[in-house]
């Protein structure tokens, strides 16, 4: 079975040129061009009646307009390098777009009345080796106001916000961490139709997903080369930014993730979803990327009748799950109708895509996609490819046995570590104190870690970073809410579980991608207070200490080893 481009996907942009401007198109736009060419090549003599593959229509505002915008409004880094993100965003929103862009945007708002994503596509973004995943903003617009003037205002504000994000703190910190001078960066913008359907005042796809051809978290009998797919209901923000979704191996789609029990599964699977909010009651907030987005509950999706191909139902009397929506039990987003009953060949197509695109690009890849699943049997599903980017994989051969994870010299060990390789160049450890840790204070802890990180960056030093709960969690009750730029000096991350913070590994696509790009080793320790030898760190010299965090220098470098084939990892003194 071969999926082909859907002939019925109309291009609402009409005759508007694909490129608006004369400059560069940026990394994401180049990825879309690759995907478009790939889809066309997939057209075959025997098209599928079950699933149509396509790339959502888009147009690109090139970097020439961004550079003109900065010049016309006399905006330079020196003016706002010490400002916070909100102040920078305000200054950009107060500035005027180039006159050369106003005409094409007016044409666009008169042509297009469907929801649009305004996405970053910077010069450095998604580059091979150092992809800037999740560093810049994307804003989704309903684009349904009756007034073209209002639609123009909204899209202009969104473009300016993407421009402003080029200079937000996390972007500056990321460029500093990767050694890229700020003047090397320039921003293009993608205007792309959002995949989805309208349900009352909600617009969203049945599912979004991220597929990777190489998996640092293999489970069951899977190997890293088998890859991994993460699925979620609604817009993909919940996967790439929040790390929530159902992960499985595309070669073994019936094998569930390693939850300890049905009870754990009920607690840790997706319970809310993101959608474009089409109501006119939301307060306006042009300074935020989620101005026109809202979270909704699974009950809302059930009302919309979008769960039937995505869930199982929990039977409390038998303590088991039944595929589908039958009965009145709790709905569990395990995508069983797709992965076990194969009501649509979504997984088969994704598996083939990963293999083919990886071969074409000559490197492991990550693909973002979304799908619309019809209610009527016999009607084809629609699978949209939204983005492709290269992954960075370390192929060094490391072999660790179970007995290597114990001993008097072991500082940290884990049977579930991310990455692959060895390093012996780290003698600095930043860690969250065990005696003052409080899950209610993780935001304050995150602020302290940023200060420690800045001091290390100023001195050009790197560290092992040890904390509790998820690193980069969007929910402060599940871990420490830091961005990648705020922990950029970490070359080994240790994520310790406590009784009150016993969550699955961080799975956010952007966070994951940055870990891969910097070849950071990532340890998940289920019993943090038992399997991390905090007493060995007490011998170090204190470089910096704050109420909840301390940075120490050890006399000798640590030895870090991660076996990417088994997931075992160990740090020894």
N, C-alpha and C positions, 0 to 999 in steps of 0.2 A: 504494500500500500504506500503510495506516495502522495503527500499533501501538495497542493499547488496554490498559487496566488488566487485569491478570491476575485473573480471578475466583477462582482457586484459591489466592491468597496469603492464608493465614489470619492473623488478628490474635491472637497468643498472649496479648496483654494483656487479652483478654476485655472485661468491663464496667468495668475500671478507667478512671476519667475521663481524658480526653486531657490536661487540665491539672491538675497536682497543686499546689495553692496558688492564691493570689489576686493575685500580683504580675505583673510583666512576663515575657514569654517569651524575649526576646532575639533577636538578629539571625539566627542559624542556624535557630531554630524558625520565624521568620517566612518564611525561605526554603523550609522544608519545607512550610509551609502553601500557599505559592505553587505549589510543585511538585505537591502533592496536588490542588489545584484545576485545575491545567493537565492532569494525567493524566485526571481525570474529564471535562474538556471534550474530550479526544481520543477518547473513546469514539465509535465510528462504526457506521454500519449494516453496513459490510463489514469486520469485524475480521480481523486477520492470523492465519493459521494457523502462521506462522513465528516470530513474536516477540511476547511479551507485555511490556507496559510497566507498571511499578508503583513506588510509593514504599514502602520498607520500613516496617512498622508502628513507631510510636514513641509515647512519652509524654513530657511536659515537666514538670520540677520548676521552678516559677516562682521569680522572684527573692525573693519574700516569705520563703521558707525560708532562703535565703542570708543575708538581713538578720537574721532571727531567730537563725540559727546564730552570726553574729558577736556579736550582743547577748548571747545566753545564755552564751557562753563568754568574754565581755569581750575580744574580739580587735580590736585597732586597728592601723593602719599604724605608728603611733609605736612600738609595742612591738617590731616586727621589721623596721623599714625598713633596718637595717644587717645583718640576718641573711642568710646565704646560702640558696639555694633548699631545700636538704635540711633545714636547721633549721626553716624555715617549714613545710615539708611535715610534719615530725614534730609540730610544735605543732598543726597542723590535724587530723592523724590521731588525736591524743590527745584532741581535743575531742569533745563529744557532739552528735549530730544532734538537731534539734528534735523534741520529742515529737509534734508535729503531722505529721511526716514518717514516723515509725516505722511507723505503722499501714498507710499506703499501700505502703510498701516491703515489709512482711511479706506483704501481699496479692500484690504483684508476684512475690516469690520463690516463692510457692506456685503461681502460675499459669504462670510462664515458665521453661522448661528449655532454651532455645536460647541460643547465644552472643549477647551484648549489647554494644553500644558505649555507653559513658558519655561523652557529648560536651559540650563547653562551648557555651553560647549566651548570651554576655554582652550587656548592654544596648548596647554600642558595636560589637559584632562584626558584620562584614559590612554596616556602614552604607554608604550610597551616598556615595562620595567618599573615605572613609577606612576601608575594611574592615580589621579587625584579623585578617588571615588568618594562621593558624598561631601565634598568640601564646599561646594557652591550651592546656591539655592535653586529650587524648582518651585514654581507657583502654578496652581491649577485654577482655571477660571470657568465659571458657568457659561459666560459669553452668551447670555440669553435675554439680557435687558432689552426692552423695546426701543430704547434710545441709542442710536449709533454713537452719539457723543459720549454717553456713559460707557458703552463698550470700549470705545477708543481710550477713555480715561483709565479704565481698568487694565487694559493690555499695556498701556504706556507705563503705568505704575509698576506692573509686574516686570517689565523689561528693566526699568531702573533699579528694582530690587535685586535682580540677577546681576546687573552691573555693580551695584554696591557690594554684593557678597564677595566680589573679587578682592575687596580690601577689609573684609571682616577679620576678626582676630584669628579664628581657626585657619583661615586661608593664609594669612601672613605667617602664622606659626608653622603651618605645613610646608610652605615654601622655604622657610628658614631651615626646617628639619631636613629637607631634601637637597638643600644647597642650591636652590634656584633663585637667582636675583629677581627682585620684584618686577624689574622692568622687562623681564622676559615674558611675562604673562599678558595676555589680551583676551577679551571675552567676546565670543560669538553667542548668539541666542537661537535656540530652536523653538519654533511655534508648531506644535504637533497636536492633532486631534486625539482626544482621550478615548481609550477603548472602554465601552460600557453601554449600558441601557438605562433608560429613565424608569424609576419606580417612585411615583408620587414626587416628592422633593429630593429624592436621592438619585445620583447617577454614579454607577460603578460597574465593573465587570464581575462576572460570576467568580472568577478566580484570577489571581496574579501569581507570578512565580519567578524564582531565580534558579537557574540550572548551571551547575559547574561541572566541567569535564574531569576535574580532579578534586578529591575529597579528603581534607585533613581530619575529618571526623567519621571514618568508616565504622560501621557496627555490624553485628552479625557475621556473616561470611563474606561481606563485601571487602574489596580491596580499594586503596586510594584511587586507582585508575578507573574504577567503575563510576566515579562521579557521584553527585548528589543533587537532588531537586528539593526545593522548599516551596510549598504551595500555601496560599492564604485566600480567604474570601475578601473581595473588595479590592481597593487600590493597594498597590505594592508598597506603599510607605510603611505599612506595618511590618514588612519583612526587612526592607533595606535599612530602615532607621531604628526600628524597635526590636528586631530579632525574633519576632513571633511568627510561627508558621508550622506546617507539618512537613518534616524532612524525611526523605526516603531515598533509597538507591534505585536509579532508573532500571538497572538490570534485575532488581529484586523488588518490584513495587508492592508486593504483598507482605513484605517483612516490615513490621511497624518499628518506629523508633524505640529505644530501650527504656520505656517507662517501667517503674517498679510494680505498678498495679493499675487497675482501672481507675481507682481513686486518684492516683497521681495524674493519670491521663486527663481526667475531668478537670483537674485544677490547672494544668499547665498548657492545655491546648487553647487555641484562639477562641475568645468569647466576645470580642468586639471587632468592628471593621471600619475602615475609612471609606468615605464616599464624598463626591462633590456635592455640596449643599446647594440645592436650587431654590431654596426659600429666600424670600426677601427680608426675613426678620433678623438675620445675623448682623451683629454690630460690625461696622466697617473698621478694618484695621490694616491699611495698606503696608504697614511695616512688617507684617508677619507673612510667612510662606503659606500658612494654613488658614488664611482669611476666609476662603470659600470652601473649606473642608470641615467635616464633622465626623465624630465617631458615633457609631450606632451599635445596638445590641443584636445578638442572633435572633431575638424575637422579631426585630424589624425585618431582617432578611427572610424569616419564615412568612411574615405577612406579605412580603414581596414575592414569595414563591420562588426564591432563588437557591434554596438549600437542597432540593431533592436529589441532585447529582453529586452532593458534596459531603453529606454527613452520614453518621451512624446514630442510632438511638440507644440510650442506656436503659437496660432492663434491671432495676434494682433488686427484683425478686430473685433473678438468676445471676445477678452480678456479672452481666456480660453485655456486649454490644451487638446490635442487629443492624445490618446494612440498610440504609434508607431512612425515611421519615415516618415509618409506621409506628403507631403507639404514641403515648404521652410522656415518655421519658425525656431526660435531658439530651439535647442534640450535641454531638461531638464532631468537630470538623476534622475528620480523619481522611476525607476524600475517598472513602471506601468504594462508592459506586464507580468511580473512575479507575481506581488502582486495582480493585479486586474483581469487580463485575465488568469492568472495561466497557461501560456504556458508550464512551467515545474514546477513540484511540489517541488521546492526548499524550500519554506517556510514550507510546511507540514513536510518535513524531518528535517529541523532545529528545529522546534517546538518539534518534537518527540525526537530529540537528547538531547535538553536541559532537558526535563523531565526525560529521562532515565538516562543520565549521572549524573544529580543531585541526583536522587534516589540511584544510585550505589555508589557515593562518599559520600553521606550523608551531602552535603553542597551545597549552591548555587555555580554555576560554570560559567566560561567564556570560550567560545570556539571560536577559530579563524579558518576560513575556506576560501576556494577559489573554484571557479567553472569554468568549460568550457562548453559553450552552443553551440551545433552544429548548423550549418546552415540548414542542410537537415532535414525536418520533418521525424519523426519516428526513428531518431537516438538518443540514450540516452545521456542525459547530464552527466557530471562527477562532483561530489562534493567531494572535498578533505578536510579532517580534518587535520589542520596544528598544532594546539596546544590546550591544555585544562589546565586551572589553577583554583584553588579554589578562591571564592570571600569571603570577610569578611563582615558579615551583623550584625548590632546591632538590637536586637529584643526588646529593651526597649519600653514600651508603653507610647507614648506622644500624647496628643490630644490638638490641637490649633484651636480656632475659629477665624473668620475674625476680630472680635472685639478685639482679643488679639494682633493684629498687630499695634494698634494705642494707643497713650497715651503719656503723658509728659515724662515718663521714658524710652521710646523706643529709643534706639540708632540706630538700624538697623531692618528693617522688610522686608520680602519677601514672596510672594505667591508661589515662585518657588525656594525652597531650597533643597539641597542634604543632605542626611544622616538621622539619626534618633537618638533621645536621648536628654539628658540634661547634662549640665556641669556648675559648679559654681566656677571654680578654676582659671579663667583667669582675671587678672587685668591690663595686658599690651596690648597696641594696637600699631601696626605699620601701618602707613597709608601714602598714597601719597597725598601731599599737593594739594589742589584745585587751589590755586592762581598761582602756578608755573607749573602746569601740561601742557605738550605739547606732542601731539602724535608723533611728530618728534623726541622726546628725550627718547623714551621708552627703548632703549638699555642702555642709561646712568642711567635711573631710575632703571632698572634691576640690574646694577652694585651696585648702592647705597643700594638696598634692600638686596643684598647678604652680604654687609658689616654689615647692621643692624642684619641680621640673624646670622652671625658669632658671633657677640657680645652677642646675646641672648643665643646661644649655649654654649659659653664659660662660661656663668653664670648659665647655666642649667635652663633657663626660656623659657616659651612658650607664644604665643601671638595670638591676633586677627589681621589678615592682611587685609587691605582694599586698593583696587586699582581700576583702570579704565580699561575697556576692558577685554579681556581674560587673565587670568593667564596662563603662560606657552605657549603663542601663538608662533608659528613658524614664524608668520608674524608680525613684530614689529608695523605695522600700525593698527593692530587689537587688540593689547594689549601689555602686558609687557612680553618680552621673557626671562623667568626664567626657570631653571630646578628644579626638585623637591628638590634636595639637597640644592638649594639656598634659599628655603623657608621652610626648614624642621622644623623650630620651630613654624610654624603656626599650630594652632589646630582649627581655624575657618578662612575660606577664604571668603572674600566679593568681588564680581565682579560687579562693578558699570558701567552702561551704560551711555554714554554721547551722545549728538547729533551726534558727529563725530565718536563715537565708540559704535554704537548700534548693537552689534552682538549677535548671539546665544550663549548659554552656552558652555563652553569648553567641548568637547566630546572625546578628545584623550584617547584611551584605556589605555595607560600606565599611563598618568596623573590621569585618573579616578581611576585606580586600586590602585595607591598609596594613593589617598584620602580615599578609602575604607579601605585599610590596616591600616592606622593610625587613622581611625574613625574620620576623619576631617569633620566638618560641612561646607557646601558650600552654600553661599547665592548669588543669582542673583538678582540685584536691577536695574530695568529698568530706573528709574530716580534717578541717584546717588546723584545729588546735592539737591534733594528734600527729598529723603527717607533715607538718612544717616545724622544723627545729628552731623555734624562735630563740632558744637559749644559746645556740651557736652564733647568732647575730649579736649577742650582748658583748662579745669580745671585740667587736669593731669599734673604730673611732667615730664618734658622732660628728658629722659634718653640719647637720642642720636638724633642729627639733622644733616641733609645734605641738599643740595640745593632743592631736590624734595621730600624728605621723612623725616618723624619724628616718633620717638618711644616715647610713653608716658606711665607712670604708674599711674593708677587711685587709689583713696583711698580705694575703695572696689571692690571686684570681680564682674565681669559682670555675668548676668544670660542668658545662651544660651539654647534655646529650639528649636528642629526641630521635626515636626510631619511627619514621613516618609510615613504615609498613605495619607496625603493631599498635602504634599510638602510645607506646611507653615513653616516659621521659624521666630524667633524673638530674638533679643538681647536687654536686658534691663539693665539699670544702677541701 
